[in-house]
Amino acid sequence: MAYNEKLANRIRESLAHIKKLEEKAMFGGLCFMVNDKMCVGINADEMMCRIDPADEDEALQRAGARPMDFTGRPMKGYVFVDESGLKKKSDFDYWINLCLAFNPKAKSSKKKK
């Protein structure tokens, strides 16, 4: 599946200061791993945000946000944000900062052997 390269470049620029950053093809899109943990990604034209589940209800009130239902049911702590919620730099920065704030608390996925 193709993903929005313009959005990918915006995310790359905003995460350029991160030392332990890796890009991985995942979920049919692109995922940015921070400190070996999924942080933010792109699926088609939407940004996928991994956030603190405690912040999810408030975050979902923002324009363009919806629960991440990639598997057919909502995943706690994951939110999709469409272009309407990312147009302004302040809105885009809100989501990036929310993802980065949760990253130190997020659990790493198990490594495949």
Order of alpha helices (4+ residues) and beta strands (2+ residues): alpha-beta-beta-beta-beta-alpha-beta-beta-alpha
